[in-house]
């Protein structure tokens, strides 16, 4: 509705709600791809209702850039918002920011959680970035030596990814 399109989606068990699974949907309103413009972007949180036959909107949180990738991360939500990687927790009226990593090169294309302390980000035009998570701090500790335009990616193990350019 209102020219709003879903860009990303994930099922995420949230620890604030006893690990109940919620559906997190990243949307954007009035988006054009080139040049990339939009009027608003949101993260919608849905929960299953009526014996898991319907979804109910719990709340939606406005974000400042396109939410391109979403993943579950230790009972929290890991979201690629434009060039920023964020960790959110469930709040009463919206998602609450708990940690963020700013300044990635282009646009987060994918987010892969490979362990409780290691995340791999696929950047749209700059290949992979390995991120460590310690005590609510996110930091890049390795990246690819050659820039590659990623279209898809999947982890093989904690140290290896396959990417399609």
N, C-alpha and C positions, 0 to 999 in steps of 0.2 A: 504494500500500500504506500501511497505518497512517493512513488519512484524510489523505493528503498529495496536494495538487493542484498541477498546473503552472499558473503565473500568467503567465510570460513565457518567450520562447525566442529564440535568435539563433545564427547560424553566425558564428564569429569566428576569423579567421586570427591565430594568436599568434606573435609574433616570437621568443619564447623557444624555440619548437619549429620554427624555420625556416619560418614562415608557414603551417604545417599548419593546416587548418580544424578547429576543435573546435565542438561543439554545447554551448552554455551554456543551462541551464534553471533558471529561478527557480521555487522551489516554496514552499508554505506548508502547515503542518500544523494541523488542527483549527480552521480559520478560520470565523468568523461575520462577516457584513458590517456589521450594525448592532446594537449597537456593534461596531466593528472590533476583533476579538480573534483571537488565534492562539496556539498553544503553541510553535511553532518555525518558522523560515524558513531556506531554504538556497539556495545556488547549486551546481548539479550540473554537472560538466564531463565530457563524453563525447567519445571519439574514435572515428573510423571504424575498423573492423577487418574481417578476412576479405574483402579485396578490395572494401571499401565496401558490404558487404551487412548488417553489423550494427554496433551501437554498444556500446562498452565504457565503463563508468564509470571515470574516472581518479581523481576524488576529489570530495568535496562540502565546501563551506565554509558554516558557519552564519553568518547575518547577523541583526541585531537587529530588522529590520522587513521588510515585504513587498517582495520584489524585483519591482517592477511593470514595469520597462522595461530592456532590454539592447540594446547596440549595439557593433559593432566600432569601435575608435578607435586608429589608428596601431599595430596589432599588440598592442593591449591590449584589455581589456574595460571598457566604460563601463556602469554599472548605476545605475538609480534605485532606491534602498533607502528606501522611505517618503518622508521629506522631505529625504533626503540624496543627492547625486550623488557617485558614487565611480568611480575608475579602479583596476582591478586588473591585476596581472601573474600569470602562471602560476608557481606554486611547486611543489615536489616533493610536498607533502602537502595543500596547500590554495592558494586564490587569495590573493595578497598585496596589501594596500592600498598604493597609491602616492600617491594624492591624493584629497581630498574637499572638497565644498562643502556645508555644513550650513545648516539654517534656511530652506529653501524653505517657502512658505506652507502648502500643504495636503498634497498627495501627488503625486509625480511620475507623470504619466499616460503620457508618451512622451519619448523621447530621440532627437534627430536630429543627426547629425554632418554639418555643411554644409561644413567645411573642416578643415584640420589644426589650426587654432587657434580654431575657432568651433563651438559646440554650442548647440542650441536645445532647451530643456526645455518640455514641455507640462505645466502644473500642473493638477490635476483641477478646481479651482475658481477659479484666479487667472490663467488664460490662459497666455501665453508669456513665457519669460525667456531672454534671449540671454546666453550664458556664454562668456568667453574663457579659453583655456588657454595659459599661458606658463610655462615652466620648472617644471613640476609644480605650478602654482598654478591653481585654478579661481576665477573671479570673475564675478559678474553685472555686465553693463555696460548693459543695457537691458531693459525689460519693457513689457507692454501697459498702457495707461492705464485700461482698463476691465476689471474682473474678468469672466471668462467661464468657464462650466463646459464644459470640453473633453471631447468624446467621441472625436474622432479628429483627426489633424493630418498634414500632409505638406508638406515643403519644396518651394518652386517654384525658388528660387535662393538664393544666400548671404544675401540680405537680406529674403526674402519667404517667408511660410508661409501655408498655408490651414488653418483650423481649423474644426471643426464643433462648435457648441454647442447 
